[in-house]
Amino acid sequence: MRLLHTMLRVGDMQRSVDFYTKVLGMQVLRTSENPEYKYSLTFVGYENNPAQAEIELTYNWGTDSYELGTAYGHIALGMPDVYAACEKIKAAGGNVSREPGPVKGGTTVIAFVTDPDGYKIELIQRPDEAGGSGLR
């Protein structure tokens, strides 16, 4: 078995695509429209499967916001330098909601970013991750 994707319902597809591509450096991998059932899908990620899991952005036509609830936690991204990634995210207009630093009770460096719909994304420093800050 392998993790394929996580689906997030979004209130504005273009706003979300801009965040995940321009702020977090992901690529649009594929899109689809379903006029009969009034929804649009955009899959974003750093590489095509099977190499890595993706995020499925789902826009239900006419719905501009959702209640996130108390069960949802976050998506996590690994990168070699969380501090540099946060600087790039801020420069691109992203919201760093928890500045980089060690996790409480540990030494792993983390930070949190919030997307335009309020979803949390944890950035985890992993020196073994390839390439720069992890953001393109």
DSSP file with accessible surface (Angstrom, degrees, kcal/mol):
  #  RESIDUE AA STRUCTURE BP1 BP2  ACC     N-H-->O    O-->H-N    N-H-->O    O-->H-N    TCO  KAPPA ALPHA  PHI   PSI    X-CA   Y-CA   Z-CA
    1    1 A M              0   0  249      0, 0.0     2,-0.3     0, 0.0     0, 0.0   0.000 360.0 360.0 360.0 158.0    0.0    0.0    0.0
    2    2 A R        -     0   0  131      0, 0.0     2,-0.4     0, 0.0     0, 0.0  -0.993 360.0-108.8-152.5 140.7    1.0    3.6   -0.6
    3    3 A L        +     0   0  125     -2,-0.3     3,-0.1     1,-0.2     0, 0.0  -0.586  35.9 179.3 -71.0 125.8   -0.4    7.0    0.4
    4    4 A L        -     0   0   83     -2,-0.4    50,-2.1     1,-0.3     2,-0.3   0.893  50.1 -31.0 -96.7 -54.0   -1.8    8.6   -2.8
    5    5 A H  E     -a   54   0A  72     48,-0.2     2,-0.4    50,-0.0    -1,-0.3  -0.990  40.6-128.3-161.0 165.3   -3.3   11.9   -1.9
    6    6 A T  E     -a   55   0A  55     48,-1.7    50,-3.2    -2,-0.3     2,-0.5  -0.981  28.2-140.6-118.2 133.4   -5.1   14.1    0.7
    7    7 A M  E     -a   56   0A  67     -2,-0.4     2,-0.4    48,-0.2    50,-0.2  -0.831  17.5-174.7 -99.7 131.0   -8.2   15.9   -0.5
    8    8 A L  E     -a   57   0A   5     48,-3.0    50,-2.8    -2,-0.5     2,-0.4  -0.994  20.8-136.4-121.7 130.1   -8.9   19.5    0.7
    9    9 A R  E     -a   58   0A 119     -2,-0.4     2,-0.3    48,-0.2    50,-0.2  -0.741  28.8-165.3 -83.1 130.5  -12.2   21.3   -0.1
   10   10 A V        -     0   0    0     48,-2.8    50,-0.5    -2,-0.4     3,-0.2  -0.875  26.5-145.0-122.2 152.6  -11.4   24.9   -1.1
   11   11 A G  S    S+     0   0    6     -2,-0.3     2,-0.3     1,-0.3    51,-0.1   0.632  94.1  24.1 -89.6 -16.0  -13.5   28.0   -1.5
   12   12 A D     >  -     0   0   74      1,-0.1     4,-2.2     2,-0.0    -1,-0.3  -0.841  66.3-159.4-152.7 107.9  -11.7   29.5   -4.5
   13   13 A M  H  > S+     0   0   29     -2,-0.3     4,-3.0     1,-0.2     5,-0.2   0.913  92.0  48.0 -60.0 -47.3   -9.7   27.2   -6.7
   14   14 A Q  H  > S+     0   0  113      1,-0.2     4,-2.8     2,-0.2    -1,-0.2   0.919 110.9  51.5 -63.8 -41.1   -7.4   29.8   -8.3
   15   15 A R  H  > S+     0   0   98      1,-0.2     4,-2.0     2,-0.2    -1,-0.2   0.923 114.1  44.5 -59.3 -42.9   -6.5   31.3   -4.9
   16   16 A S  H  X S+     0   0    0     -4,-2.2     4,-2.7     2,-0.2     5,-0.3   0.917 112.3  50.5 -70.0 -42.8   -5.6   27.8   -3.6
   17   17 A V  H  X S+     0   0   15     -4,-3.0     4,-2.4     1,-0.2     5,-0.4   0.934 110.2  51.6 -60.4 -43.0   -3.7   26.8   -6.7
   18   18 A D  H  X>S+     0   0   50     -4,-2.8     4,-2.5    -5,-0.2     5,-0.9   0.921 111.1  48.1 -59.7 -42.7   -1.7   30.1   -6.5
   19   19 A F  I  X>S+     0   0   14     -4,-2.0     5,-1.9    -5,-0.2     4,-1.4   0.964 114.9  42.8 -62.4 -52.8   -0.9   29.4   -2.8
   20   20 A Y  I  <5S+     0   0    0     -4,-2.7     6,-2.8     3,-0.2    -1,-0.2   0.824 126.3  33.1 -69.3 -28.2    0.3   25.8   -3.4
   21   21 A T  I  X5S+     0   0   33     -4,-2.4     4,-0.6    -5,-0.3    -3,-0.2   0.915 128.3  31.9 -92.0 -49.0    2.2   26.7   -6.5
   22   22 A K  I  <5S+     0   0  147     -4,-2.5    -3,-0.2    -5,-0.4    -2,-0.1   0.830 131.2  30.9 -81.7 -32.3    3.5   30.2   -5.9
   23   23 A V  I  <<S+     0   0   15     -4,-1.4    -3,-0.2    -5,-0.9    -4,-0.1   0.884 132.9  28.3 -93.4 -44.6    4.0   30.1   -2.2
   24   24 A L  T  4<S-     0   0    0     -5,-1.9   112,-0.3   111,-0.1    -3,-0.2   0.490 100.6-124.7 -98.7  -4.1    4.8   26.4   -1.5
   25   25 A G     <  +     0   0    6     -4,-0.6    -4,-0.2    -6,-0.3    -3,-0.1   0.681  56.7 146.3  75.3  18.2    6.5   25.7   -4.9
   26   26 A M        -     0   0   12     -6,-2.8     2,-0.3    -7,-0.2    20,-0.2  -0.298  42.2-125.4 -78.8 172.0    4.3   22.7   -5.9
   27   27 A Q  E     -B   45   0A  85     18,-3.2    18,-1.7    -2,-0.0     2,-0.6  -0.894  19.4-112.5-115.2 148.5    3.3   22.0   -9.5
   28   28 A V  E     -B   44   0A  69     -2,-0.3    16,-0.2    16,-0.2     3,-0.1  -0.722  34.5-177.7 -75.4 122.4   -0.2   21.5  -10.9
   29   29 A L  E     -     0   0A  30     14,-3.3     2,-0.3    -2,-0.6    -1,-0.2   0.815  58.6 -25.1 -94.2 -37.3   -0.1   17.8  -11.9
   30   30 A R  E     -B   43   0A 110     13,-1.1    13,-3.0     2,-0.0    -1,-0.4  -0.955  54.6-155.2-170.4 158.5   -3.6   17.5  -13.4
   31   31 A T  E     -B   42   0A  90     -2,-0.3     2,-0.3    11,-0.2    11,-0.2  -0.934   7.2-174.6-136.3 159.0   -7.0   19.0  -13.4
   32   32 A S  E     -B   41   0A  52      9,-2.3     9,-2.9    -2,-0.3     2,-0.4  -0.984  11.2-151.0-153.9 151.5  -10.6   18.0  -14.2
   33   33 A E  E     -B   40   0A 120     -2,-0.3     7,-0.2     7,-0.2    -2,-0.0  -0.961   4.0-169.6-120.7 141.1  -14.0   19.6  -14.4
   34   34 A N  E >>> +B   39   0A  40      5,-2.6     5,-1.4    -2,-0.4     4,-0.9  -0.719  10.0 172.6-130.9  82.3  -17.3   17.8  -13.7
   35   35 A P  T 345S+     0   0   87      0, 0.0     3,-0.3     0, 0.0    -1,-0.1   0.842  76.5  61.5 -59.4 -34.9  -20.1   20.1  -14.8
   36   36 A E  T 345S+     0   0  148      1,-0.2    -2,-0.0     2,-0.1     0, 0.0   0.903 118.8  27.2 -60.0 -39.9  -22.8   17.5  -14.3
   37   37 A Y  T <45S-     0   0  153     -3,-0.5    -1,-0.2     2,-0.2    24,-0.1   0.342 109.8-122.3-105.9   3.3  -22.0   17.3  -10.6
   38   38 A K  T  <5 +     0   0  133     -4,-0.9    23,-1.9    -3,-0.3     2,-0.3   0.911  66.6 115.5  60.2  55.4  -20.7   20.9  -10.3
   39   39 A Y  E   < -BC  34  60A  68     -5,-1.4    -5,-2.6    21,-0.2     2,-0.3  -0.989  45.7-153.1-147.8 157.6  -17.2   20.4   -9.0
   40   40 A S  E     -BC  33  59A   8     19,-2.4    19,-2.8    -2,-0.3     2,-0.4  -0.971   9.5-157.3-127.9 146.1  -13.6   21.0  -10.1
   41   41 A L  E     -BC  32  58A  21     -9,-2.9    -9,-2.3    -2,-0.3     2,-0.4  -0.968  10.2-179.8-124.9 140.2  -10.4   19.1   -9.1
   42   42 A T  E     -BC  31  57A  10     15,-2.1    15,-3.3    -2,-0.4     2,-0.5  -0.981  14.0-154.4-135.3 125.6   -6.8   20.2   -9.2
   43   43 A F  E     -BC  30  56A  22    -13,-3.0   -14,-3.3    -2,-0.4   -13,-1.1  -0.873  17.5-178.1 -99.4 129.4   -4.0   17.9   -8.1
   44   44 A V  E     +BC  28  55A   0     11,-2.7    11,-2.8    -2,-0.5     2,-0.3  -0.894  15.1 127.9-124.4 154.9   -0.8   19.5   -6.9
   45   45 A G  E     -B   27   0A   3    -18,-1.7   -18,-3.2    -2,-0.3     9,-0.1  -0.976  61.9 -96.1 177.9-179.3    2.5   18.1   -5.6
   46   46 A Y  S    S+     0   0   22      7,-0.4     2,-0.3    -2,-0.3    -1,-0.1   0.693 103.3   5.0 -90.7 -24.9    6.2   18.2   -5.9
   47   47 A E  S    S-     0   0   86      6,-0.3    -1,-0.3   -20,-0.1     5,-0.2  -0.986  84.8 -93.8-151.8 157.6    6.4   15.1   -8.2
   48   48 A N    >   -     0   0   99     -2,-0.3     3,-1.3    -3,-0.1     4,-0.3  -0.447  63.1 -70.0 -70.7 147.3    4.1   12.8  -10.0
   49   49 A N  T 3  S+     0   0   43      1,-0.3    -1,-0.1     2,-0.2     4,-0.1  -0.335 111.4  47.9 -58.9 151.4    3.1    9.6   -8.3
   50   50 A P  T 3  S+     0   0   96      0, 0.0    -1,-0.3     0, 0.0     3,-0.1  -0.979 113.3  56.5 -89.9   6.9    4.3    7.1   -7.5
   51   51 A A  S <  S+     0   0   62     -3,-1.3     2,-0.3     1,-0.2    -2,-0.2   0.905 119.0   2.9 -65.5 -43.3    7.2    9.1   -6.1
   52   52 A Q  S    S-     0   0   74     -4,-0.3    -1,-0.2    -5,-0.2    -5,-0.1  -0.981  76.9-100.1-143.8 156.9    5.3   11.2   -3.7
   53   53 A A        -     0   0   41     -2,-0.3    -7,-0.4    -3,-0.1    -6,-0.3  -0.282  39.6-144.9 -70.9 160.7    1.7   11.8   -2.4
   54   54 A E  E     -a    5   0A   6    -50,-2.1   -48,-1.7    -9,-0.1     2,-0.5  -0.738   9.9-120.5-121.6 169.8   -0.3   14.6   -3.8
   55   55 A I  E     -aC   6  44A  11    -11,-2.8   -11,-2.7    -2,-0.2     2,-0.7  -0.973  20.1-151.1-113.4 127.9   -2.9   17.1   -2.6
   56   56 A E  E     -aC   7  43A  26    -50,-3.2   -48,-3.0    -2,-0.5     2,-0.6  -0.892   7.8-157.7 -98.4 113.1   -6.3   17.0   -4.3
   57   57 A L  E     -aC   8  42A   0    -15,-3.3   -15,-2.1    -2,-0.7     2,-0.5  -0.839  10.8-165.6 -91.4 122.9   -7.9   20.5   -4.2
   58   58 A T  E     -aC   9  41A   8    -50,-2.8   -48,-2.8    -2,-0.6     2,-0.6  -0.957   8.3-169.1-116.3 122.0  -11.7   20.1   -4.6
   59   59 A Y  E     - C   0  40A  56    -19,-2.8   -19,-2.4    -2,-0.5     2,-0.7  -0.956   8.4-157.5-110.8 114.8  -13.9   23.1   -5.4
   60   60 A N  E >   - C   0  39A  46     -2,-0.6     3,-2.3   -50,-0.5   -21,-0.2  -0.858  37.0-108.7 -89.3 113.8  -17.6   22.5   -5.1
   61   61 A W  T 3  S+     0   0   95    -23,-1.9     3,-0.1    -2,-0.7    -1,-0.0  -0.128  99.4  15.5 -51.0 130.2  -19.2   25.1   -7.3
   62   62 A G  T 3  S+     0   0   71      1,-0.2     2,-0.6   -51,-0.1    -1,-0.3   0.366  97.3 108.9  88.9  -3.7  -20.9   27.8   -5.4
   63   63 A T    <   +     0   0   51     -3,-2.3    -3,-0.2   -53,-0.1    -1,-0.2  -0.918  37.5 174.4-107.7 116.2  -19.3   27.0   -2.0
   64   64 A D        +     0   0  119     -2,-0.6     2,-0.3     1,-0.2   -53,-0.2   0.498  61.3  17.8-104.2  -2.1  -16.8   29.6   -0.9
   65   65 A S        -     0   0   80    -55,-0.1     2,-0.3   -54,-0.1    -1,-0.2  -0.988  56.9-158.3-161.5 160.5  -15.9   28.4    2.6
   66   66 A Y        -     0   0   66     -2,-0.3     2,-0.5    51,-0.2   -55,-0.1  -0.962  27.9-114.6-136.6 153.4  -16.0   25.4    4.9
   67   67 A E        -     0   0  193     -2,-0.3    -2,-0.0     1,-0.1     0, 0.0  -0.798  24.3-154.1 -85.3 127.0  -15.9   24.8    8.6
   68   68 A L     >  -     0   0   58     -2,-0.5     4,-0.5     1,-0.1     3,-0.2   0.740  26.7-150.4 -77.4 -23.2  -12.6   22.9    9.2
   69   69 A G  T  4  -     0   0   60      1,-0.2    -1,-0.1     2,-0.1    -3,-0.0  -0.055  26.9 -83.6  78.0 176.7  -13.8   21.2   12.4
   70   70 A T  T  4 S+     0   0  152      1,-0.1    -1,-0.2     0, 0.0    -2,-0.0   0.514 114.7  67.8-101.1  -4.8  -11.7   20.1   15.4
   71   71 A A  T  4 S+     0   0  102     -3,-0.2     2,-0.1     2,-0.0    -1,-0.1   0.813  77.1  91.9 -86.3 -29.5  -10.5   16.7   14.0
   72   72 A Y     <  +     0   0   74     -4,-0.5    -4,-0.0     1,-0.1     0, 0.0  -0.427  46.6 171.8 -69.2 137.5   -8.3   18.0   11.2
   73   73 A G        -     0   0   42      1,-0.2    47,-0.4    -2,-0.1     2,-0.3   0.714  40.2 -71.8-107.0 -83.4   -4.7   18.5   12.2
   74   74 A H        -     0   0   86     45,-0.1     2,-0.4    47,-0.0    47,-0.2  -0.987  25.9-109.0-169.0 167.6   -2.2   19.3    9.4
   75   75 A I  E     -d  121   0B  24     45,-1.8    47,-3.4    -2,-0.3     2,-0.4  -0.858  37.1-141.9-102.6 145.7   -0.3   18.2    6.3
   76   76 A A  E     -d  122   0B  53     -2,-0.4     2,-0.4    45,-0.2    47,-0.2  -0.923  13.9-168.5-117.2 138.2    3.5   17.9    6.8
   77   77 A L  E     -d  123   0B  21     45,-3.0    47,-2.8    -2,-0.4     2,-0.3  -0.988  14.1-143.4-121.1 131.6    6.2   18.8    4.3
   78   78 A G  E     +d  124   0B  32     -2,-0.4    47,-0.2    45,-0.2    45,-0.0  -0.747  29.2 158.5 -94.0 141.2    9.9   17.7    4.8
   79   79 A M  E     -d  125   0B   2     45,-2.3    47,-3.4    -2,-0.3     3,-0.3  -0.982  46.8-119.6-157.4 156.9   12.7   20.1    3.8
   80   80 A P  S    S+     0   0   30      0, 0.0     2,-0.3     0, 0.0    53,-0.1   0.755 102.5  29.4 -74.8 -23.8   16.4   20.6    4.6
   81   81 A D     >  +     0   0   65     52,-0.2     4,-2.1    51,-0.2     5,-0.1  -0.791  55.4 177.3-143.0  94.9   16.0   24.3    5.9
   82   82 A V  H  > S+     0   0    0     -2,-0.3     4,-2.6    -3,-0.3     5,-0.2   0.866  84.8  57.6 -65.3 -36.0   12.8   25.4    7.5
   83   83 A Y  H  > S+     0   0  111      1,-0.2     4,-1.8     2,-0.2    -1,-0.2   0.949 109.9  43.2 -61.2 -47.6   14.1   28.8    8.3
   84   84 A A  H  > S+     0   0   35      1,-0.2     4,-2.2     2,-0.2    -1,-0.2   0.897 112.3  54.3 -65.3 -39.5   14.9   29.5    4.6
   85   85 A A  H  X S+     0   0    0     -4,-2.1     4,-2.6     1,-0.2    -2,-0.2   0.923 106.9  50.9 -61.7 -42.2   11.6   28.0    3.5
   86   86 A C  H  X S+     0   0    1     -4,-2.6     4,-2.7     1,-0.2    -1,-0.2   0.886 108.0  52.4 -64.4 -37.0    9.7   30.4    5.9
   87   87 A E  H  X S+     0   0  119     -4,-1.8     4,-2.4     2,-0.2    -1,-0.2   0.925 111.5  46.6 -64.0 -42.4   11.6   33.4    4.4
   88   88 A K  H  X S+     0   0  104     -4,-2.2     4,-1.6     2,-0.2    -2,-0.2   0.899 112.1  51.0 -64.8 -40.9   10.6   32.3    0.9
   89   89 A I  H  <>S+     0   0    0     -4,-2.6     5,-3.1     2,-0.2    -2,-0.2   0.935 111.7  46.4 -63.1 -45.6    7.0   31.8    2.0
   90   90 A K  H ><5S+     0   0   80     -4,-2.7     3,-1.8     1,-0.2    -2,-0.2   0.921 110.4  53.3 -62.8 -43.1    6.7   35.2    3.6
   91   91 A A  H 3<5S+     0   0   92     -4,-2.4    -1,-0.2     1,-0.3    -2,-0.2   0.819 108.1  51.5 -62.5 -29.3    8.3   36.8    0.5
   92   92 A A  T 3<5S-     0   0   49     -4,-1.6    -1,-0.3    -3,-0.2    -2,-0.2   0.376 126.9-100.4 -88.3   2.9    5.7   35.1   -1.6
   93   93 A G  T < 5S+     0   0   69     -3,-1.8    -3,-0.2     1,-0.2    -2,-0.1   0.568  73.2 147.0  92.0   9.8    2.9   36.5    0.6
   94   94 A G      < -     0   0   14     -5,-3.1     2,-0.7    -6,-0.2    -1,-0.2  -0.347  50.3-115.8 -78.7 161.7    2.3   33.3    2.6
   95   95 A N  E     -E  114   0B  90     19,-0.7    19,-2.3    -2,-0.1     2,-0.9  -0.856  19.1-163.0-103.0 104.9    1.2   33.2    6.3
   96   96 A V  E     +E  113   0B  17     -2,-0.7    17,-0.3    17,-0.2     3,-0.2  -0.799  11.3 179.6 -84.7 108.2    3.7   31.6    8.6
   97   97 A S  E    S+     0   0B  54     15,-1.4     2,-0.3    -2,-0.9    16,-0.2   0.614  71.8  31.4 -92.0 -12.5    1.5   31.0   11.6
   98   98 A R  E    S-E  112   0B  74     14,-1.8    14,-1.9    -3,-0.1    -1,-0.3  -0.920  87.8-131.4-142.6 114.8    4.2   29.4   13.8
   99   99 A E  E     -     0   0B  98     -2,-0.3    11,-0.1    12,-0.2   -16,-0.1  -0.229  39.6 -82.6 -63.1 154.7    7.8   30.7   13.3
  100  100 A P  E    S+     0   0B  23      0, 0.0    11,-0.2     0, 0.0    -1,-0.1  -0.263  74.0 112.6 -61.0 143.8   10.6   28.1   12.9
  101  101 A G  E     -E  110   0B   9      9,-1.7     9,-2.9    -3,-0.1     3,-0.1  -0.913  67.4 -48.9 169.4 173.8   12.0   26.6   16.0
  102  102 A P  E     -E  109   0B  77      0, 0.0     7,-0.2     0, 0.0     5,-0.1  -0.294  60.1-107.0 -64.2 144.2   12.3   23.3   17.9
  103  103 A V    >   -     0   0   53      5,-2.4     3,-2.2     1,-0.1     2,-0.1  -0.393  50.1 -86.6 -64.5 146.2    9.2   21.3   18.6
  104  104 A K  T 3  S+     0   0  197      1,-0.3    -1,-0.1    -3,-0.1     3,-0.1  -0.375 115.8  10.2 -57.8 127.6    8.0   21.5   22.2
  105  105 A G  T 3  S+     0   0   94      1,-0.3    -1,-0.3    -2,-0.1     2,-0.2   0.604 126.5  59.5  79.7  11.3    9.8   18.8   24.1
  106  106 A G  S <  S-     0   0   37     -3,-2.2    -1,-0.3     2,-0.1     0, 0.0  -0.816  78.3-117.3-151.2-167.9   12.2   17.9   21.3
  107  107 A T        +     0   0  128     -2,-0.2     2,-0.2    -5,-0.1    -3,-0.1   0.513  67.5 116.1-119.8 -10.8   14.9   19.2   19.0
  108  108 A T        -     0   0   67     -6,-0.1    -5,-2.4     1,-0.1     2,-0.4  -0.427  65.7-126.8 -64.6 131.2   13.4   18.8   15.5
  109  109 A V  E     +E  102   0B  21     -7,-0.2    16,-3.0    16,-0.2     2,-0.3  -0.678  40.3 164.0 -83.6 127.3   12.9   22.2   13.9
  110  110 A I  E     -EF 101 124B   9     -9,-2.9    -9,-1.7    -2,-0.4     2,-0.3  -0.883  17.5-177.6-134.3 167.2    9.4   22.9   12.7
  111  111 A A  E     - F   0 123B   0     12,-1.5    12,-3.0    -2,-0.3     2,-0.4  -0.941  19.4-131.2-152.6 166.7    7.2   25.7   11.6
  112  112 A F  E     -EF  98 122B  41    -14,-1.9   -14,-1.8    -2,-0.3   -15,-1.4  -0.986  13.6-168.9-128.0 142.5    3.5   26.1   10.5
  113  113 A V  E     -EF  96 121B   0      8,-2.6     8,-2.8    -2,-0.4     2,-0.5  -0.932  13.6-144.2-121.9 146.0    2.0   27.8    7.5
  114  114 A T  E     -EF  95 120B  16    -19,-2.3   -19,-0.7    -2,-0.3     6,-0.2  -0.958  13.6-141.8-114.5 129.5   -1.7   28.4    7.0
  115  115 A D    >   -     0   0    6      4,-2.7     3,-2.1    -2,-0.5   -99,-0.1  -0.269  36.7 -91.4 -81.8 174.0   -3.2   28.2    3.5
  116  116 A P  T 3  S+     0   0   52      0, 0.0    -1,-0.1     0, 0.0  -100,-0.1   0.726 127.0  50.4 -62.0 -20.8   -6.0   30.6    2.3
  117  117 A D  T 3  S-     0   0   27      2,-0.1   -51,-0.2   -52,-0.0   -49,-0.1   0.410 123.6-100.9 -95.6   1.6   -8.8   28.3    3.5
  118  118 A G  S <  S+     0   0   28     -3,-2.1     2,-0.2     1,-0.3   -50,-0.0   0.445  71.6 146.7  96.6   0.0   -7.3   27.9    7.0
  119  119 A Y        -     0   0   20      1,-0.1    -4,-2.7    -5,-0.1     2,-0.3  -0.492  44.3-129.0 -71.2 140.2   -5.6   24.5    6.5
  120  120 A K  E     - F   0 114B  82    -47,-0.4   -45,-1.8    -6,-0.2     2,-0.4  -0.712  19.4-167.2 -92.4 140.1   -2.4   24.1    8.5
  121  121 A I  E     -dF  75 113B   2     -8,-2.8    -8,-2.6    -2,-0.3     2,-0.4  -0.993  10.8-148.6-127.8 119.9    0.8   22.8    6.9
  122  122 A E  E     -dF  76 112B  27    -47,-3.4   -45,-3.0    -2,-0.4     2,-0.5  -0.759   4.1-152.8 -89.5 133.3    3.7   21.8    9.1
  123  123 A L  E     -dF  77 111B   0    -12,-3.0   -12,-1.5    -2,-0.4     2,-0.5  -0.933  13.5-166.4-103.7 124.8    7.2   22.3    7.8
  124  124 A I  E     -dF  78 110B  39    -47,-2.8   -45,-2.3    -2,-0.5     2,-0.5  -0.955  19.9-127.3-118.9 125.2    9.7   19.8    9.2
  125  125 A Q  E     +d   79   0B  53    -16,-3.0   -16,-0.2    -2,-0.5   -47,-0.1  -0.595  35.8 165.6 -74.3 120.7   13.4   20.2    8.9
  126  126 A R    >   -     0   0  113    -47,-3.4     3,-2.7    -2,-0.5   -45,-0.1  -0.860  24.0-160.5-136.8  97.3   15.0   17.0    7.5
  127  127 A P  T 3  S+     0   0  109      0, 0.0    -1,-0.1     0, 0.0    -2,-0.0   0.727  88.6  65.2 -54.8 -22.0   18.5   17.6    6.3
  128  128 A D  T 3  S+     0   0  119    -49,-0.1     2,-0.2     2,-0.1    -3,-0.0   0.585  75.8 108.1 -79.7  -7.2   18.3   14.5    4.1
  129  129 A E  S <  S-     0   0   68     -3,-2.7     2,-0.1     1,-0.1   -50,-0.1  -0.485  76.1-112.9 -71.0 139.5   15.6   16.0    1.9
  130  130 A A        +     0   0   94     -2,-0.2    -1,-0.1   -51,-0.1    -2,-0.1  -0.403  69.8  15.3 -76.3 143.3   17.0   16.9   -1.5
  131  131 A G  S >  S-     0   0   56     -2,-0.1     3,-0.8     2,-0.1     4,-0.1   0.813  95.6 -48.2  76.5 121.0   17.4   20.4   -2.8
  132  132 A G  T 3  S-     0   0   65      1,-0.2   -51,-0.2     2,-0.1   -47,-0.1   0.302 110.3 -22.5  35.2-132.0   17.4   23.9   -1.3
  133  133 A S  T 3  S-     0   0    2      2,-0.4    -1,-0.2   -53,-0.1   -52,-0.2   0.486  89.3-104.6 -89.2  -5.4   14.6   24.8    1.1
  134  134 A G  S <  S+     0   0   21     -3,-0.8     2,-0.4     1,-0.3    -2,-0.1   0.290  96.7  99.5  93.9 -11.4   12.2   22.2   -0.2
  135  135 A L              0   0   12     -4,-0.1    -2,-0.4  -109,-0.0    -1,-0.3  -0.905 360.0 360.0-109.9 137.6   10.3   25.0   -2.0
  136  136 A R              0   0  163     -2,-0.4  -110,-0.1  -112,-0.3  -111,-0.0  -0.484 360.0 360.0 -85.0 360.0   10.9   25.7   -5.7
